[in-house]
Structures are given as C-alpha cells and as structure tokens.
C-alpha cells in the first residue's frame, strides 16, 4: 500500500464544489486536508461446498463453517459475491 491515501469520493466532490475550478491552488490544498478514509483491502473468496461433509459451506479465507452461502463471511468479512466468473 505504501504511501497511498484513500479518501471518500463524496468529500472530494464537496470540496471541489466549495472552491470551484478557478481556485486550483486552494482546492489542491483542501484535497490534501481531506482525512484518509477507513478502507480495508477487499478479500474475496468463494464458499467451499462441504454440504456432503457436514451440511455446511466453508470460508476459504478463515476456514469457518457457515450454514448458508452468504454474500459476506460473517466471521472474517470476505466478499463471497463472486467476481466475473
Ligand atoms: Zn471467513
């Protein structure tokens, strides 16, 4: 991740509207003042079908079992909605 800073895009828009495009030095400074957003890398996974083993599905990230194929693992928060498969 290094020195990358992630911000809330709505705050960028709001800041831009406050200054307008004619005031570039100020708006750049204002952008810099936007607090870093609280983001975490998205972990993606796919439920492992263990229904024949114990009737449940297993998260490939944290290895916890879950009764239903949820969109997110309730234990580790992994995104199970699938990508572009
Ligand atoms: Zn998990």
PDB file of the backbone (N, CA, C, O) and the ligand in Angstrom, with CONECT records:
HET     ZN  A 101       1
ATOM      1  N   UNK A   1       0.829  -1.190   0.000  1.00  0.00           N
ATOM      2  CA  UNK A   1       0.000   0.000   0.000  1.00  0.00           C
ATOM      3  C   UNK A   1       0.873   1.253   0.000  1.00  0.00           C
ATOM      4  O   UNK A   1       0.507   2.253  -0.617  1.00  0.00           O
ATOM      5  N   UNK A   2       1.993   1.218   0.665  1.00  0.00           N
ATOM      6  CA  UNK A   2       2.910   2.342   0.651  1.00  0.00           C
ATOM      7  C   UNK A   2       2.281   3.620   1.172  1.00  0.00           C
ATOM      8  O   UNK A   2       1.642   3.624   2.224  1.00  0.00           O
ATOM      9  N   UNK A   3       2.464   4.708   0.429  1.00  0.00           N
ATOM     10  CA  UNK A   3       2.002   5.998   0.909  1.00  0.00           C
ATOM     11  C   UNK A   3       0.675   6.400   0.276  1.00  0.00           C
ATOM     12  O   UNK A   3       0.287   7.566   0.345  1.00  0.00           O
ATOM     13  N   UNK A   4      -0.005   5.476  -0.323  1.00  0.00           N
ATOM     14  CA  UNK A   4      -1.291   5.815  -0.937  1.00  0.00           C
ATOM     15  C   UNK A   4      -2.279   6.250   0.127  1.00  0.00           C
ATOM     16  O   UNK A   4      -2.302   5.733   1.244  1.00  0.00           O
ATOM     17  N   UNK A   5      -3.088   7.211  -0.255  1.00  0.00           N
ATOM     18  CA  UNK A   5      -4.108   7.693   0.657  1.00  0.00           C
ATOM     19  C   UNK A   5      -5.466   7.531   0.006  1.00  0.00           C
ATOM     20  O   UNK A   5      -5.671   7.988  -1.118  1.00  0.00           O
ATOM     21  N   UNK A   6      -6.377   6.900   0.681  1.00  0.00           N
ATOM     22  CA  UNK A   6      -7.717   6.704   0.155  1.00  0.00           C
ATOM     23  C   UNK A   6      -8.670   7.675   0.844  1.00  0.00           C
ATOM     24  O   UNK A   6      -8.654   7.830   2.065  1.00  0.00           O
ATOM     25  N   UNK A   7      -9.496   8.321   0.034  1.00  0.00           N
ATOM     26  CA  UNK A   7     -10.446   9.273   0.599  1.00  0.00           C
ATOM     27  C   UNK A   7     -11.850   8.978   0.099  1.00  0.00           C
ATOM     28  O   UNK A   7     -12.053   8.283  -0.897  1.00  0.00           O
ATOM     29  N   UNK A   8     -12.807   9.529   0.823  1.00  0.00           N
ATOM     30  CA  UNK A   8     -14.210   9.419   0.460  1.00  0.00           C
ATOM     31  C   UNK A   8     -14.467  10.305  -0.758  1.00  0.00           C
ATOM     32  O   UNK A   8     -14.279  11.519  -0.685  1.00  0.00           O
ATOM     33  N   UNK A   9     -14.887   9.724  -1.855  1.00  0.00           N
ATOM     34  CA  UNK A   9     -15.051  10.489  -3.084  1.00  0.00           C
ATOM     35  C   UNK A   9     -16.094  11.592  -2.930  1.00  0.00           C
ATOM     36  O   UNK A   9     -15.965  12.652  -3.543  1.00  0.00           O
ATOM     37  N   UNK A  10     -17.119  11.358  -2.125  1.00  0.00           N
ATOM     38  CA  UNK A  10     -18.120  12.399  -1.893  1.00  0.00           C
ATOM     39  C   UNK A  10     -17.481  13.639  -1.290  1.00  0.00           C
ATOM     40  O   UNK A  10     -17.885  14.760  -1.597  1.00  0.00           O
ATOM     41  N   UNK A  11     -16.482  13.443  -0.431  1.00  0.00           N
ATOM     42  CA  UNK A  11     -15.799  14.581   0.181  1.00  0.00           C
ATOM     43  C   UNK A  11     -14.993  15.342  -0.867  1.00  0.00           C
ATOM     44  O   UNK A  11     -14.871  16.565  -0.801  1.00  0.00           O
ATOM     45  N   UNK A  12     -14.449  14.616  -1.823  1.00  0.00           N
ATOM     46  CA  UNK A  12     -13.705  15.265  -2.912  1.00  0.00           C
ATOM     47  C   UNK A  12     -14.651  16.149  -3.721  1.00  0.00           C
ATOM     48  O   UNK A  12     -14.323  17.294  -4.035  1.00  0.00           O
ATOM     49  N   UNK A  13     -15.808  15.622  -4.052  1.00  0.00           N
ATOM     50  CA  UNK A  13     -16.794  16.390  -4.822  1.00  0.00           C
ATOM     51  C   UNK A  13     -17.239  17.621  -4.041  1.00  0.00           C
ATOM     52  O   UNK A  13     -17.304  18.724  -4.582  1.00  0.00           O
ATOM     53  N   UNK A  14     -17.543  17.419  -2.766  1.00  0.00           N
ATOM     54  CA  UNK A  14     -17.986  18.531  -1.928  1.00  0.00           C
ATOM     55  C   UNK A  14     -16.917  19.611  -1.868  1.00  0.00           C
ATOM     56  O   UNK A  14     -17.216  20.801  -1.968  1.00  0.00           O
ATOM     57  N   UNK A  15     -15.674  19.190  -1.705  1.00  0.00           N
ATOM     58  CA  UNK A  15     -14.569  20.140  -1.626  1.00  0.00           C
ATOM     59  C   UNK A  15     -14.414  20.892  -2.949  1.00  0.00           C
ATOM     60  O   UNK A  15     -14.185  22.102  -2.970  1.00  0.00           O
ATOM     61  N   UNK A  16     -14.541  20.167  -4.027  1.00  0.00           N
ATOM     62  CA  UNK A  16     -14.418  20.782  -5.349  1.00  0.00           C
ATOM     63  C   UNK A  16     -15.502  21.843  -5.545  1.00  0.00           C
ATOM     64  O   UNK A  16     -15.237  22.939  -6.039  1.00  0.00           O
ATOM     65  N   UNK A  17     -16.723  21.494  -5.148  1.00  0.00           N
ATOM     66  CA  UNK A  17     -17.834  22.429  -5.327  1.00  0.00           C
ATOM     67  C   UNK A  17     -17.646  23.673  -4.467  1.00  0.00           C
ATOM     68  O   UNK A  17     -18.076  24.766  -4.836  1.00  0.00           O
ATOM     69  N   UNK A  18     -16.998  23.495  -3.314  1.00  0.00           N
ATOM     70  CA  UNK A  18     -16.769  24.617  -2.423  1.00  0.00           C
ATOM     71  C   UNK A  18     -15.859  25.656  -3.077  1.00  0.00           C
ATOM     72  O   UNK A  18     -16.085  26.859  -2.946  1.00  0.00           O
ATOM     73  N   UNK A  19     -14.830  25.182  -3.782  1.00  0.00           N
ATOM     74  CA  UNK A  19     -13.833  26.095  -4.340  1.00  0.00           C
ATOM     75  C   UNK A  19     -14.061  26.407  -5.814  1.00  0.00           C
ATOM     76  O   UNK A  19     -13.829  27.527  -6.268  1.00  0.00           O
ATOM     77  N   UNK A  20     -14.508  25.422  -6.538  1.00  0.00           N
ATOM     78  CA  UNK A  20     -14.657  25.637  -7.974  1.00  0.00           C
ATOM     79  C   UNK A  20     -13.322  25.488  -8.685  1.00  0.00           C
ATOM     80  O   UNK A  20     -12.261  25.517  -8.062  1.00  0.00           O
ATOM     81  N   UNK A  21     -13.394  25.332  -9.970  1.00  0.00           N
ATOM     82  CA  UNK A  21     -12.189  25.005 -10.729  1.00  0.00           C
ATOM     83  C   UNK A  21     -11.266  26.200 -10.931  1.00  0.00           C
ATOM     84  O   UNK A  21     -10.141  26.031 -11.401  1.00  0.00           O
ATOM     85  N   UNK A  22     -11.716  27.402 -10.588  1.00  0.00           N
ATOM     86  CA  UNK A  22     -10.873  28.575 -10.820  1.00  0.00           C
ATOM     87  C   UNK A  22      -9.845  28.788  -9.703  1.00  0.00           C
ATOM     88  O   UNK A  22      -8.961  29.638  -9.804  1.00  0.00           O
ATOM     89  N   UNK A  23      -9.983  28.011  -8.662  1.00  0.00           N
ATOM     90  CA  UNK A  23      -9.149  28.244  -7.483  1.00  0.00           C
ATOM     91  C   UNK A  23      -8.260  27.030  -7.208  1.00  0.00           C
ATOM     92  O   UNK A  23      -8.269  26.464  -6.115  1.00  0.00           O
ATOM     93  N   UNK A  24      -7.500  26.651  -8.223  1.00  0.00           N
ATOM     94  CA  UNK A  24      -6.761  25.391  -8.164  1.00  0.00           C
ATOM     95  C   UNK A  24      -5.815  25.248  -6.971  1.00  0.00           C
ATOM     96  O   UNK A  24      -5.848  24.208  -6.314  1.00  0.00           O
ATOM     97  N   UNK A  25      -4.981  26.230  -6.658  1.00  0.00           N
ATOM     98  CA  UNK A  25      -4.071  26.039  -5.525  1.00  0.00           C
ATOM     99  C   UNK A  25      -4.814  25.751  -4.226  1.00  0.00           C
ATOM    100  O   UNK A  25      -4.405  24.901  -3.435  1.00  0.00           O
ATOM    101  N   UNK A  26      -5.914  26.476  -4.021  1.00  0.00           N
ATOM    102  CA  UNK A  26      -6.673  26.258  -2.785  1.00  0.00           C
ATOM    103  C   UNK A  26      -7.351  24.902  -2.767  1.00  0.00           C
ATOM    104  O   UNK A  26      -7.422  24.235  -1.735  1.00  0.00           O
ATOM    105  N   UNK A  27      -7.846  24.509  -3.924  1.00  0.00           N
ATOM    106  CA  UNK A  27      -8.566  23.238  -3.933  1.00  0.00           C
ATOM    107  C   UNK A  27      -7.599  22.077  -3.745  1.00  0.00           C
ATOM    108  O   UNK A  27      -7.945  21.077  -3.114  1.00  0.00           O
ATOM    109  N   UNK A  28      -6.400  22.201  -4.283  1.00  0.00           N
ATOM    110  CA  UNK A  28      -5.419  21.130  -4.085  1.00  0.00           C
ATOM    111  C   UNK A  28      -5.049  21.019  -2.605  1.00  0.00           C
ATOM    112  O   UNK A  28      -4.889  19.925  -2.064  1.00  0.00           O
ATOM    113  N   UNK A  29      -4.919  22.166  -1.979  1.00  0.00           N
ATOM    114  CA  UNK A  29      -4.622  22.148  -0.549  1.00  0.00           C
ATOM    115  C   UNK A  29      -5.783  21.550   0.235  1.00  0.00           C
ATOM    116  O   UNK A  29      -5.588  20.790   1.183  1.00  0.00           O
ATOM    117  N   UNK A  30      -6.986  21.908  -0.179  1.00  0.00           N
ATOM    118  CA  UNK A  30      -8.175  21.387   0.502  1.00  0.00           C
ATOM    119  C   UNK A  30      -8.291  19.876   0.308  1.00  0.00           C
ATOM    120  O   UNK A  30      -8.672  19.158   1.233  1.00  0.00           O
ATOM    121  N   UNK A  31      -7.967  19.395  -0.887  1.00  0.00           N
ATOM    122  CA  UNK A  31      -7.958  17.954  -1.115  1.00  0.00           C
ATOM    123  C   UNK A  31      -7.011  17.268  -0.140  1.00  0.00           C
ATOM    124  O   UNK A  31      -7.303  16.206   0.411  1.00  0.00           O
ATOM    125  N   UNK A  32      -5.875  17.909   0.049  1.00  0.00           N
ATOM    126  CA  UNK A  32      -4.867  17.334   0.929  1.00  0.00           C
ATOM    127  C   UNK A  32      -5.351  17.248   2.375  1.00  0.00           C
ATOM    128  O   UNK A  32      -4.877  16.417   3.150  1.00  0.00           O
ATOM    129  N   UNK A  33      -6.308  18.120   2.731  1.00  0.00           N
ATOM    130  CA  UNK A  33      -6.819  18.141   4.099  1.00  0.00           C
ATOM    131  C   UNK A  33      -7.914  17.105   4.330  1.00  0.00           C
ATOM    132  O   UNK A  33      -8.294  16.848   5.473  1.00  0.00           O
ATOM    133  N   UNK A  34      -8.419  16.511   3.258  1.00  0.00           N
ATOM    134  CA  UNK A  34      -9.463  15.501   3.430  1.00  0.00           C
ATOM    135  C   UNK A  34      -8.873  14.326   4.208  1.00  0.00           C
ATOM    136  O   UNK A  34      -7.836  13.778   3.835  1.00  0.00           O
ATOM    137  N   UNK A  35      -9.544  13.951   5.285  1.00  0.00           N
ATOM    138  CA  UNK A  35      -8.992  12.843   6.071  1.00  0.00           C
ATOM    139  C   UNK A  35      -8.993  11.537   5.293  1.00  0.00           C
ATOM    140  O   UNK A  35      -9.858  11.299   4.450  1.00  0.00           O
ATOM    141  N   UNK A  36      -8.031  10.716   5.584  1.00  0.00           N
ATOM    142  CA  UNK A  36      -7.954   9.412   4.930  1.00  0.00           C
ATOM    143  C   UNK A  36      -9.198   8.605   5.277  1.00  0.00           C
ATOM    144  O   UNK A  36      -9.644   8.599   6.425  1.00  0.00           O
ATOM    145  N   UNK A  37      -9.748   7.931   4.288  1.00  0.00           N
ATOM    146  CA  UNK A  37     -10.917   7.094   4.520  1.00  0.00           C
ATOM    147  C   UNK A  37     -10.485   5.789   5.182  1.00  0.00           C
ATOM    148  O   UNK A  37      -9.371   5.302   4.991  1.00  0.00           O
ATOM    149  N   UNK A  38     -11.399   5.252   5.954  1.00  0.00           N
ATOM    150  CA  UNK A  38     -11.129   3.987   6.634  1.00  0.00           C
ATOM    151  C   UNK A  38     -11.467   2.851   5.677  1.00  0.00           C
ATOM    152  O   UNK A  38     -12.611   2.403   5.598  1.00  0.00           O
ATOM    153  N   UNK A  39     -10.466   2.401   4.964  1.00  0.00           N
ATOM    154  CA  UNK A  39     -10.711   1.327   3.999  1.00  0.00           C
ATOM    155  C   UNK A  39      -9.810   0.142   4.300  1.00  0.00           C
ATOM    156  O   UNK A  39      -8.706   0.278   4.826  1.00  0.00           O
ATOM    157  N   UNK A  40     -10.314  -0.989   3.954  1.00  0.00           N
ATOM    158  CA  UNK A  40      -9.519  -2.206   4.073  1.00  0.00           C
ATOM    159  C   UNK A  40      -9.490  -2.886   2.724  1.00  0.00           C
ATOM    160  O   UNK A  40     -10.449  -2.791   1.959  1.00  0.00           O
ATOM    161  N   UNK A  41      -8.402  -3.571   2.424  1.00  0.00           N
ATOM    162  CA  UNK A  41      -8.378  -4.308   1.165  1.00  0.00           C
ATOM    163  C   UNK A  41      -9.520  -5.309   1.133  1.00  0.00           C
ATOM    164  O   UNK A  41      -9.799  -5.973   2.131  1.00  0.00           O
ATOM    165  N   UNK A  42     -10.168  -5.415   0.004  1.00  0.00           N
ATOM    166  CA  UNK A  42     -11.277  -6.355  -0.120  1.00  0.00           C
ATOM    167  C   UNK A  42     -10.727  -7.760  -0.310  1.00  0.00           C
ATOM    168  O   UNK A  42      -9.963  -8.033  -1.236  1.00  0.00           O
ATOM    169  N   UNK A  43     -11.135  -8.638   0.588  1.00  0.00           N
ATOM    170  CA  UNK A  43     -10.748 -10.036   0.452  1.00  0.00           C
ATOM    171  C   UNK A  43     -11.914 -10.772  -0.193  1.00  0.00           C
ATOM    172  O   UNK A  43     -13.044 -10.715   0.290  1.00  0.00           O
ATOM    173  N   UNK A  44     -11.628 -11.450  -1.270  1.00  0.00           N
ATOM    174  CA  UNK A  44     -12.694 -12.174  -1.963  1.00  0.00           C
ATOM    175  C   UNK A  44     -12.479 -13.670  -1.858  1.00  0.00           C
ATOM    176  O   UNK A  44     -11.350 -14.158  -1.807  1.00  0.00           O
ATOM    177  N   UNK A  45     -13.568 -14.365  -1.829  1.00  0.00           N
ATOM    178  CA  UNK A  45     -13.473 -15.809  -1.754  1.00  0.00           C
ATOM    179  C   UNK A  45     -14.721 -16.440  -2.330  1.00  0.00           C
ATOM    180  O   UNK A  45     -15.601 -15.755  -2.852  1.00  0.00           O
ATOM    181  N   UNK A  46     -14.783 -17.710  -2.231  1.00  0.00           N
ATOM    182  CA  UNK A  46     -15.934 -18.445  -2.745  1.00  0.00           C
ATOM    183  C   UNK A  46     -16.198 -19.581  -1.773  1.00  0.00           C
ATOM    184  O   UNK A  46     -15.291 -20.336  -1.421  1.00  0.00           O
ATOM    185  N   UNK A  47     -17.437 -19.696  -1.347  1.00  0.00           N
ATOM    186  CA  UNK A  47     -17.769 -20.746  -0.389  1.00  0.00           C
ATOM    187  C   UNK A  47     -17.371 -22.111  -0.923  1.00  0.00           C
ATOM    188  O   UNK A  47     -17.649 -22.454  -2.072  1.00  0.00           O
ATOM    189  N   UNK A  48     -16.721 -22.876  -0.073  1.00  0.00           N
ATOM    190  CA  UNK A  48     -16.420 -24.258  -0.455  1.00  0.00           C
ATOM    191  C   UNK A  48     -17.618 -25.112  -0.057  1.00  0.00           C
ATOM    192  O   UNK A  48     -18.085 -25.059   1.081  1.00  0.00           O
ATOM    193  N   UNK A  49     -18.091 -25.876  -0.982  1.00  0.00           N
ATOM    194  CA  UNK A  49     -19.273 -26.702  -0.739  1.00  0.00           C
ATOM    195  C   UNK A  49     -18.893 -27.921   0.105  1.00  0.00           C
ATOM    196  O   UNK A  49     -18.277 -28.864  -0.390  1.00  0.00           O
ATOM    197  N   UNK A  50     -19.264 -27.887   1.367  1.00  0.00           N
ATOM    198  CA  UNK A  50     -18.995 -29.014   2.264  1.00  0.00           C
ATOM    199  C   UNK A  50     -20.300 -29.665   2.680  1.00  0.00           C
ATOM    200  O   UNK A  50     -20.370 -30.351   3.699  1.00  0.00           O
ATOM    201  N   UNK A  51     -21.351 -29.438   1.866  1.00  0.00           N
ATOM    202  CA  UNK A  51     -22.669 -29.921   2.271  1.00  0.00           C
ATOM    203  C   UNK A  51     -22.725 -31.442   2.390  1.00  0.00           C
ATOM    204  O   UNK A  51     -23.510 -31.981   3.170  1.00  0.00           O
ATOM    205  N   UNK A  52     -21.898 -32.122   1.622  1.00  0.00           N
ATOM    206  CA  UNK A  52     -21.919 -33.581   1.732  1.00  0.00           C
ATOM    207  C   UNK A  52     -21.145 -34.045   2.957  1.00  0.00           C
ATOM    208  O   UNK A  52     -21.299 -35.177   3.416  1.00  0.00           O
ATOM    209  N   UNK A  53     -20.314 -33.154   3.475  1.00  0.00           N
ATOM    210  CA  UNK A  53     -19.487 -33.485   4.632  1.00  0.00           C
ATOM    211  C   UNK A  53     -20.229 -33.188   5.935  1.00  0.00           C
ATOM    212  O   UNK A  53     -20.341 -34.052   6.806  1.00  0.00           O
ATOM    213  N   UNK A  54     -20.726 -31.976   6.059  1.00  0.00           N
ATOM    214  CA  UNK A  54     -21.427 -31.627   7.301  1.00  0.00           C
ATOM    215  C   UNK A  54     -22.648 -30.729   7.069  1.00  0.00           C
ATOM    216  O   UNK A  54     -23.193 -30.146   8.006  1.00  0.00           O
ATOM    217  N   UNK A  55     -23.064 -30.631   5.810  1.00  0.00           N
ATOM    218  CA  UNK A  55     -24.251 -29.831   5.504  1.00  0.00           C
ATOM    219  C   UNK A  55     -24.001 -28.335   5.489  1.00  0.00           C
ATOM    220  O   UNK A  55     -24.946 -27.549   5.441  1.00  0.00           O
ATOM    221  N   UNK A  56     -22.741 -27.935   5.528  1.00  0.00           N
ATOM    222  CA  UNK A  56     -22.451 -26.507   5.575  1.00  0.00           C
ATOM    223  C   UNK A  56     -21.463 -26.110   4.489  1.00  0.00           C
ATOM    224  O   UNK A  56     -20.953 -26.943   3.741  1.00  0.00           O
ATOM    225  N   UNK A  57     -21.214 -24.816   4.430  1.00  0.00           N
ATOM    226  CA  UNK A  57     -20.228 -24.278   3.487  1.00  0.00           C
ATOM    227  C   UNK A  57     -19.050 -23.743   4.291  1.00  0.00           C
ATOM    228  O   UNK A  57     -19.212 -23.318   5.435  1.00  0.00           O
ATOM    229  N   UNK A  58     -17.870 -23.767   3.691  1.00  0.00           N
ATOM    230  CA  UNK A  58     -16.688 -23.321   4.415  1.00  0.00           C
ATOM    231  C   UNK A  58     -16.058 -22.126   3.731  1.00  0.00           C
ATOM    232  O   UNK A  58     -15.899 -22.091   2.511  1.00  0.00           O
ATOM    233  N   UNK A  59     -15.703 -21.142   4.553  1.00  0.00           N
ATOM    234  CA  UNK A  59     -14.996 -19.972   4.042  1.00  0.00           C
ATOM    235  C   UNK A  59     -13.547 -20.355   3.736  1.00  0.00           C
ATOM    236  O   UNK A  59     -12.858 -20.901   4.597  1.00  0.00           O
ATOM    237  N   UNK A  60     -13.080 -20.072   2.512  1.00  0.00           N
ATOM    238  CA  UNK A  60     -11.708 -20.451   2.155  1.00  0.00           C
ATOM    239  C   UNK A  60     -10.665 -19.551   2.816  1.00  0.00           C
ATOM    240  O   UNK A  60      -9.478 -19.875   2.832  1.00  0.00           O
ATOM    241  N   UNK A  61     -11.116 -18.416   3.361  1.00  0.00           N
ATOM    242  CA  UNK A  61     -10.180 -17.481   3.971  1.00  0.00           C
ATOM    243  C   UNK A  61      -9.930 -17.834   5.433  1.00  0.00           C
ATOM    244  O   UNK A  61      -8.784 -18.002   5.850  1.00  0.00           O
ATOM    245  N   UNK A  62     -11.000 -17.945   6.203  1.00  0.00           N
ATOM    246  CA  UNK A  62     -10.827 -18.168   7.648  1.00  0.00           C
ATOM    247  C   UNK A  62     -11.166 -19.597   8.053  1.00  0.00           C
ATOM    248  O   UNK A  62     -10.997 -19.971   9.213  1.00  0.00           O
ATOM    249  N   UNK A  63     -11.647 -20.397   7.099  1.00  0.00           N
ATOM    250  CA  UNK A  63     -11.936 -21.820   7.318  1.00  0.00           C
ATOM    251  C   UNK A  63     -13.090 -22.066   8.279  1.00  0.00           C
ATOM    252  O   UNK A  63     -13.230 -23.169   8.808  1.00  0.00           O
ATOM    253  N   UNK A  64     -13.913 -21.057   8.510  1.00  0.00           N
ATOM    254  CA  UNK A  64     -15.079 -21.241   9.371  1.00  0.00           C
ATOM    255  C   UNK A  64     -16.235 -21.803   8.547  1.00  0.00           C
ATOM    256  O   UNK A  64     -16.371 -21.506   7.360  1.00  0.00           O
ATOM    257  N   UNK A  65     -17.053 -22.608   9.187  1.00  0.00           N
ATOM    258  CA  UNK A  65     -18.221 -23.158   8.508  1.00  0.00           C
ATOM    259  C   UNK A  65     -19.419 -22.241   8.692  1.00  0.00           C
ATOM    260  O   UNK A  65     -19.554 -21.542   9.696  1.00  0.00           O
ATOM    261  N   UNK A  66     -20.277 -22.270   7.691  1.00  0.00           N
ATOM    262  CA  UNK A  66     -21.456 -21.410   7.707  1.00  0.00           C
ATOM    263  C   UNK A  66     -22.596 -22.174   7.053  1.00  0.00           C
ATOM    264  O   UNK A  66     -22.394 -22.872   6.059  1.00  0.00           O
ATOM    265  N   UNK A  67     -23.790 -22.042   7.608  1.00  0.00           N
ATOM    266  CA  UNK A  67     -24.923 -22.819   7.121  1.00  0.00           C
ATOM    267  C   UNK A  67     -25.454 -22.406   5.763  1.00  0.00           C
ATOM    268  O   UNK A  67     -26.013 -23.217   5.025  1.00  0.00           O
ATOM    269  N   UNK A  68     -25.270 -21.117   5.438  1.00  0.00           N
ATOM    270  CA  UNK A  68     -25.796 -20.609   4.174  1.00  0.00           C
ATOM    271  C   UNK A  68     -24.682 -19.951   3.376  1.00  0.00           C
ATOM    272  O   UNK A  68     -23.669 -19.521   3.927  1.00  0.00           O
ATOM    273  N   UNK A  69     -24.893 -19.883   2.073  1.00  0.00           N
ATOM    274  CA  UNK A  69     -23.966 -19.139   1.213  1.00  0.00           C
ATOM    275  C   UNK A  69     -24.304 -17.659   1.319  1.00  0.00           C
ATOM    276  O   UNK A  69     -25.102 -17.142   0.538  1.00  0.00           O
ATOM    277  N   UNK A  70     -23.711 -16.994   2.264  1.00  0.00           N
ATOM    278  CA  UNK A  70     -23.981 -15.564   2.434  1.00  0.00           C
ATOM    279  C   UNK A  70     -23.123 -14.745   1.477  1.00  0.00           C
ATOM    280  O   UNK A  70     -22.155 -15.244   0.903  1.00  0.00           O
ATOM    281  N   UNK A  71     -23.498 -13.481   1.317  1.00  0.00           N
ATOM    282  CA  UNK A  71     -22.708 -12.602   0.450  1.00  0.00           C
ATOM    283  C   UNK A  71     -21.344 -12.287   1.052  1.00  0.00           C
ATOM    284  O   UNK A  71     -20.359 -12.088   0.342  1.00  0.00           O
ATOM    285  N   UNK A  72     -21.316 -12.247   2.392  1.00  0.00           N
ATOM    286  CA  UNK A  72     -20.056 -11.969   3.080  1.00  0.00           C
ATOM    287  C   UNK A  72     -19.881 -12.991   4.186  1.00  0.00           C
ATOM    288  O   UNK A  72     -20.849 -13.403   4.827  1.00  0.00           O
ATOM    289  N   UNK A  73     -18.643 -13.394   4.404  1.00  0.00           N
ATOM    290  CA  UNK A  73     -18.383 -14.306   5.511  1.00  0.00           C
ATOM    291  C   UNK A  73     -18.630 -13.555   6.820  1.00  0.00           C
ATOM    292  O   UNK A  73     -18.011 -12.518   7.057  1.00  0.00           O
ATOM    293  N   UNK A  74     -19.523 -14.062   7.672  1.00  0.00           N
ATOM    294  CA  UNK A  74     -19.815 -13.360   8.926  1.00  0.00           C
ATOM    295  C   UNK A  74     -18.637 -13.394   9.899  1.00  0.00           C
ATOM    296  O   UNK A  74     -18.594 -12.617  10.853  1.00  0.00           O
ATOM    297  N   UNK A  75     -17.698 -14.279   9.662  1.00  0.00           N
ATOM    298  CA  UNK A  75     -16.559 -14.379  10.570  1.00  0.00           C
ATOM    299  C   UNK A  75     -15.416 -13.427  10.200  1.00  0.00           C
ATOM    300  O   UNK A  75     -14.904 -12.699  11.050  1.00  0.00           O
ATOM    301  N   UNK A  76     -15.027 -13.443   8.928  1.00  0.00           N
ATOM    302  CA  UNK A  76     -13.870 -12.619   8.515  1.00  0.00           C
ATOM    303  C   UNK A  76     -14.242 -11.511   7.549  1.00  0.00           C
ATOM    304  O   UNK A  76     -13.395 -10.682   7.220  1.00  0.00           O
ATOM    305  N   UNK A  77     -15.490 -11.471   7.082  1.00  0.00           N
ATOM    306  CA  UNK A  77     -15.918 -10.391   6.211  1.00  0.00           C
ATOM    307  C   UNK A  77     -15.537 -10.536   4.762  1.00  0.00           C
ATOM    308  O   UNK A  77     -15.713  -9.598   3.985  1.00  0.00           O
ATOM    309  N   UNK A  78     -15.025 -11.674   4.374  1.00  0.00           N
ATOM    310  CA  UNK A  78     -14.635 -11.877   2.977  1.00  0.00           C
ATOM    311  C   UNK A  78     -15.857 -11.724   2.057  1.00  0.00           C
ATOM    312  O   UNK A  78     -16.964 -12.148   2.388  1.00  0.00           O
ATOM    313  N   UNK A  79     -15.623 -11.118   0.919  1.00  0.00           N
ATOM    314  CA  UNK A  79     -16.683 -10.897  -0.058  1.00  0.00           C
ATOM    315  C   UNK A  79     -16.875 -12.163  -0.874  1.00  0.00           C
ATOM    316  O   UNK A  79     -15.978 -12.579  -1.608  1.00  0.00           O
ATOM    317  N   UNK A  80     -18.037 -12.771  -0.745  1.00  0.00           N
ATOM    318  CA  UNK A  80     -18.309 -14.050  -1.415  1.00  0.00           C
ATOM    319  C   UNK A  80     -19.241 -13.902  -2.604  1.00  0.00           C
ATOM    320  O   UNK A  80     -19.748 -14.893  -3.130  1.00  0.00           O
ATOM    321  N   UNK A  81     -19.469 -12.661  -3.028  1.00  0.00           N
ATOM    322  CA  UNK A  81     -20.439 -12.462  -4.099  1.00  0.00           C
ATOM    323  C   UNK A  81     -19.909 -12.879  -5.460  1.00  0.00           C
ATOM    324  O   UNK A  81     -20.640 -12.862  -6.450  1.00  0.00           O
ATOM    325  N   UNK A  82     -18.652 -13.251  -5.506  1.00  0.00           N
ATOM    326  CA  UNK A  82     -18.102 -13.702  -6.771  1.00  0.00           C
ATOM    327  C   UNK A  82     -17.649 -12.538  -7.606  1.00  0.00           C
ATOM    328  O   UNK A  82     -18.132 -11.419  -7.431  1.00  0.00           O
ATOM    329  N   UNK A  83     -16.739 -12.780  -8.503  1.00  0.00           N
ATOM    330  CA  UNK A  83     -16.227 -11.705  -9.345  1.00  0.00           C
ATOM    331  C   UNK A  83     -16.822 -11.834 -10.736  1.00  0.00           C
ATOM    332  O   UNK A  83     -18.041 -11.761 -10.891  1.00  0.00           O
ATOM    333  N   UNK A  84     -16.023 -12.017 -11.708  1.00  0.00           N
ATOM    334  CA  UNK A  84     -16.544 -12.101 -13.071  1.00  0.00           C
ATOM    335  C   UNK A  84     -16.377 -13.505 -13.638  1.00  0.00           C
ATOM    336  O   UNK A  84     -15.960 -13.692 -14.781  1.00  0.00           O
ATOM    337  N   UNK A  85     -16.712 -14.480 -12.809  1.00  0.00           N
ATOM    338  CA  UNK A  85     -16.593 -15.845 -13.275  1.00  0.00           C
ATOM    339  C   UNK A  85     -17.821 -16.202 -14.118  1.00  0.00           C
ATOM    340  O   UNK A  85     -17.924 -17.323 -14.616  1.00  0.00           O
TER     341      UNK A  85
HETATM  342 ZN    ZN A 101     -14.282 -16.181   6.530  1.00  0.00          ZN
END
